[in-house]
Structures are given as C-alpha cells and as structure tokens.
Amino acid sequence: MKTDEELKELVRQKYGEIALQDKESNQASCCGAGGCSTEVYNIMTDDYTNVAGYNAEADLGLGCGLPTQFAGIKSGDTVIDLGSGAGNDCFVARSETGESGKVIGIDFTPAMVHKARANAETLGFNNVEFRQGDIEKMPVTSSVADVIVSNCVLNLVPNKGGVFKEIYRVLKPGGHFSISDVVLIGDLPEALRSAAEMYAGCVSGAVAKDVYLDLIKSNGFDSIELQKEKQIHIPADILKNYLDDAAIERFNFGSSGIFSITVSAQKPADKKEACCGPDCC
C-alpha cells in the first residue's frame, strides 16, 4: 500500500500532466493525460456552460458537481476554492462576489496554479488570486473565509479529517462550505481500490458516505445538508482493465455504488469554549 505522501505525489504528477493539456485533449483520453480509450476523469463532470462566470479555458472537465451553484455566495464575500485547478470555480464564484469580494484558489500542483493565474490575468480579475499549497495545511490565516467551495478534490486527499479541520479553522464564525465530492456506498472491488489510476481518477480514494458525513460532524460543523446526489457509472471498457466479466456484473448489479454528492455545513456562529467551573461540568 502506498503511503500518504506517495499518493499525494501520484496526484501531483498526474494533474500536472493534465494542466499542460487543453480540455479537448483531456476529454479524448480516459486518463486525462493518459492513453486509454474512454474517460475516467471526465465521467463525473457536470455541465457549467450556462453558469454565470463560466470560462471555458479554465474548465478542464475534472469536477463531479456544481458546488458554487449551491454555495449561497453573496456580493462582497471572501471565497476560498480548495483544489482550484485552472480556476473555473473561482471565476464562477467571482461572478457572485462581484468586485467588492475576494476569491482565493488553493492548489498544490504548480502547473495548475500557473494556468489559473494566466487565466485570471487574461480575464483582468484583480480580486482573484491563486496560491500553491496543501489543503491539509492551507496558506491562509484563520477565520478569513465567508464561504469555502471544492469540486471533486477531497477524495484525492488521504487525510480528509485534516482537511475538514482546516476548513473549520479558515472559515469565519457563521461561515459555511459547499463541497462536491465522490463517496462510496458499500465496498469497491479490491482491484479498483488498489489501482493507482483509479486513485488519481477520484474513485479509489473515496470513503464511505456515512464516514464522510461523520467527519464533517466530528470536526464541529452543524447545519449539515446533503444538497445533491447522483450515481457515477464507470464505463465497461475502464472496468475491463481491472475486473473480469463476472466481477463487472457483480459490481454493476450489487449493493455497492459510487456517488457524487454536494454537501454543505456551517461553522457555528457562536462557538462556546469548553468550561469547567461552578456553572458548568
């Protein structure tokens, strides 16, 4: 089994390759930057084309939802996008915050950060910035964000609980997040779970839906809401790389499944510290 650092390096390398290709090239291969015949990165993506602020050059087709659609972003908000890629969700968020707001994208792949900065410069957006960093240790001060969004990224991070802890730290009291991500119901076949390509393709790094929601609750968030859910179907020609026909049939018609969810939660506005005096405990 690969270590957390090895998994993160795998993702960094793969998404660095994707950043150097255009969207058409990514969609022409199942691995984004690979050489197979059907999509794996792009099988989950939702259609942004009618969303305000959408920029085709910044859309590499790597998401699994539309978190900004559900995020309740207001004019003047400070928004942080985790795993910002080429900047698509940041630019959509910027259309909601307006010029009085601020949008910060964080990505740990240098080539993605470079691509996003170039896109922002082309668009002339002075209130959108991109920072290279690990979302388990965000390069952002505490209590700065009104809203945090993320699109199909936490499934790529080994320490998901650490990310939710950081989200809590960075949000203002009363701030909230809206995150689209991949989760599991039941168990993945071992051949899929152990495949590096499936990890970088957002599948084998996913955790059980109940575990995911429990991580949110255990890190102090409230008002947890499942905003959207859809099942993800892996094409047969991808599955055939890992499973025989009988295993594919069991996987497709069994009780397990891969789902994209969009979930929101709030950092309490008035979080009381634990006390141990005459009036409590």
C-alpha positions in Angstrom: 0.0 0.0 0.0 1.3 3.5 -0.9 2.0 6.0 1.9 0.0 9.2 2.1 3.0 11.2 0.6 3.3 8.7 -2.3 -0.4 9.1 -3.0 -0.2 12.8 -3.0 2.8 12.8 -5.3 0.9 10.5 -7.7 -1.9 13.1 -7.8 0.5 16.0 -8.2 2.2 14.3 -11.2 -1.0 13.2 -12.9 -2.7 16.6 -12.5 0.4 18.4 -13.5 0.3 16.5 -16.8 -3.4 17.3 -17.2 -2.7 21.0 -16.6 -0.4 21.1 -19.6 -3.1 19.8 -22.0 -6.2 21.5 -23.2 -9.7 20.4 -22.4 -10.2 18.7 -25.7 -7.1 16.5 -25.2 -8.2 15.6 -21.7 -11.6 14.6 -22.9 -10.2 12.5 -25.7 -8.5 10.1 -23.2 -9.8 8.3 -20.3 -7.0 9.3 -18.0 -6.9 13.0 -18.9 -3.2 12.8 -19.6 -3.2 9.1 -20.3 -3.7 6.9 -23.3 -6.8 4.9 -22.9 -9.9 4.9 -25.0 -12.7 6.2 -22.6 -12.9 8.9 -19.9 -12.2 8.3 -16.3 -11.6 11.9 -15.1 -14.4 13.3 -17.2 -17.2 10.7 -16.5 -18.3 12.7 -13.4 -18.3 16.2 -14.7 -21.4 18.4 -14.6 -22.2 21.0 -17.3 -21.1 24.5 -16.5 -21.8 26.2 -19.8 -24.9 28.1 -18.6 -23.5 29.1 -15.3 -22.7 32.8 -14.8 -19.0 33.4 -14.7 -18.1 30.2 -16.6 -14.8 30.4 -18.5 -14.2 27.6 -21.0 -10.4 28.0 -20.9 -10.5 27.3 -17.1 -12.7 24.3 -17.3 -10.7 21.1 -17.7 -13.7 18.9 -17.1 -12.4 17.4 -13.8 -15.2 18.1 -11.4 -18.1 16.0 -10.1 -20.7 18.7 -9.3 -21.5 22.4 -9.3 -20.7 23.4 -5.7 -20.9 27.1 -6.4 -24.5 26.7 -7.6 -25.4 25.7 -4.0 -22.9 27.8 -2.1 -25.1 30.9 -1.3 -22.2 33.3 -2.2 -23.1 36.9 -1.7 -21.7 40.2 -3.0 -18.6 41.1 -1.0 -17.9 37.6 0.3 -14.4 36.1 0.6 -14.5 32.7 -1.0 -11.8 30.0 -1.0 -11.8 27.2 -3.5 -9.9 24.1 -2.5 -8.2 22.3 -5.4 -8.8 25.2 -7.7 -7.3 23.7 -10.8 -7.3 26.1 -13.8 -9.7 28.4 -12.0 -13.1 27.6 -13.2 -15.0 27.5 -9.9 -13.0 30.6 -8.7 -14.3 32.6 -11.7 -17.8 31.4 -11.2 -17.6 32.4 -7.5 -16.2 35.8 -8.6 -19.3 36.4 -10.6 -21.2 36.1 -7.3 -18.9 38.1 -5.0 -18.5 40.9 -7.6 -15.6 43.4 -7.5 -16.1 44.0 -3.8 -15.4 40.4 -2.8 -12.3 38.3 -3.0 -11.7 34.8 -4.2 -8.7 32.6 -3.3 -7.9 29.4 -5.1 -5.6 26.9 -3.5 -3.9 24.0 -5.4 -0.8 22.0 -4.8 0.0 21.4 -8.4 2.4 24.1 -9.7 1.3 23.7 -13.3 -2.4 24.2 -12.3 -1.6 27.3 -10.3 0.4 28.7 -13.3 -2.5 28.0 -15.6 -5.1 29.6 -13.3 -3.0 32.7 -12.8 -2.7 33.1 -16.6 -6.4 32.7 -17.0 -7.1 35.3 -14.3 -4.7 37.8 -15.9 -6.4 37.3 -19.3 -9.8 38.0 -17.7 -8.5 41.0 -15.9 -9.6 39.8 -12.5 -7.7 41.6 -9.8 -9.7 40.2 -6.9 -9.0 36.5 -7.7 -5.7 35.0 -6.6 -4.2 31.6 -6.7 -1.9 30.1 -4.0 0.2 27.0 -4.2 -0.3 24.9 -1.1 -1.7 21.8 0.5 -5.3 22.0 1.6 -4.4 19.9 4.7 -2.3 23.0 5.7 -3.8 25.9 3.9 -1.7 29.0 3.2 -4.4 31.2 4.7 -4.9 32.9 8.1 -7.7 31.7 10.4 -11.3 33.0 10.3 -10.9 34.7 6.9 -13.5 33.0 4.6 -17.2 33.5 4.4 -17.6 30.5 2.0 -15.4 27.6 1.0 -16.1 25.5 -2.1 -14.4 22.5 -3.6 -15.1 20.3 -6.6 -14.1 16.7 -6.6 -10.9 17.2 -4.6 -11.1 15.8 -1.0 -11.4 12.3 -2.4 -7.8 12.8 -3.6 -6.5 13.7 -0.1 -5.6 10.8 2.2 -6.2 12.8 5.4 -9.8 14.0 4.8 -10.4 14.7 8.5 -7.4 17.0 8.5 -8.9 19.0 5.6 -12.2 19.4 7.4 -10.3 20.6 10.5 -8.5 23.2 8.3 -11.8 24.3 6.7 -13.2 24.9 10.2 -10.1 27.0 11.1 -10.2 29.1 8.0 -14.0 29.8 8.0 -15.3 32.8 9.9 -17.8 32.0 12.7 -21.1 31.5 10.9 -19.3 30.8 7.6 -20.2 27.8 5.6 -18.9 25.4 2.9 -20.4 23.7 -0.2 -18.4 20.8 -1.4 -18.9 18.3 -4.3 -17.1 15.1 -3.8 -17.1 11.3 -4.5 -18.2 8.9 -1.9 -19.0 5.2 -1.7 -21.9 3.1 -0.6 -20.7 -0.4 0.1 -17.2 -1.6 -0.8 -15.2 -1.2 -4.0 -13.7 -4.3 -5.5 -10.1 -4.6 -4.3 -8.7 -4.4 -7.9 -10.3 -1.0 -8.2 -9.3 0.2 -4.8 -5.6 -0.7 -5.3 -5.3 0.8 -8.8 -3.2 3.9 -8.9 -5.1 5.2 -11.9 -8.4 4.8 -10.1 -7.0 6.8 -7.2 -5.9 9.7 -9.4 -9.2 9.3 -11.2 -11.1 10.2 -8.0 -12.6 6.8 -7.3 -10.4 4.6 -5.1 -9.6 7.5 -2.8 -13.2 7.9 -1.9 -14.6 6.9 1.5 -18.0 5.6 2.6 -20.7 8.2 2.5 -21.5 7.8 6.2 -17.9 8.1 7.2 -17.6 11.3 5.1 -20.6 12.9 6.8 -19.4 11.8 10.2 -16.0 13.6 9.5 -17.9 16.8 8.9 -19.9 16.5 12.2 -17.0 15.4 14.3 -15.0 18.4 13.2 -17.6 20.8 14.8 -19.8 21.7 11.9 -23.6 22.0 12.1 -26.5 22.6 9.7 -25.2 19.7 7.6 -27.2 19.4 4.4 -26.9 16.9 1.5 -27.7 19.3 -1.4 -27.4 16.9 -4.3 -26.5 13.2 -5.0 -26.0 11.3 -8.2 -24.6 7.9 -9.0 -21.4 7.6 -11.0 -21.2 4.7 -13.6 -17.7 3.6 -14.7 -17.7 2.7 -18.4 -17.2 -1.0 -19.1 -14.0 -0.5 -21.1 -12.4 1.0 -18.0 -13.7 -1.7 -15.7 -12.3 -4.4 -18.0 -8.8 -3.1 -17.2 -9.3 -4.3 -13.7 -12.1 -6.8 -13.4 -13.2 -9.9 -15.3 -16.8 -10.1 -16.7 -18.2 -11.9 -13.7 -16.7 -9.3 -11.3 -18.0 -6.4 -13.5 -21.5 -7.9 -13.3 -21.3 -8.3 -9.5 -20.1 -4.7 -9.3 -22.7 -3.2 -11.6 -25.7 -5.1 -10.1 -24.5 -5.4 -6.5 -25.4 -3.3 -3.5 -22.2 -1.1 -3.7 -22.0 2.1 -5.7 -20.0 5.3 -6.4 -21.8 8.6 -5.9 -21.1 12.3 -6.4 -22.6 14.3 -3.5 -22.7 18.0 -2.9 -22.9 18.7 0.9 -22.9 22.0 2.9 -22.3 22.7 6.5 -21.8 25.7 8.7 -19.2 26.7 11.3 -21.2 27.7 14.4 -21.6 31.5 14.7 -21.1 31.5 18.5 -18.9 28.5 19.4 -18.6 28.3 23.2 -15.4 27.0 24.6 -15.5 24.1 27.0 -15.7 25.2 30.6 -15.2 23.6 33.9 -16.4 25.9 36.7 -19.2 26.2 39.2 -21.8 26.9 36.4 -20.8 24.0 34.1 -19.5 20.5 34.1 
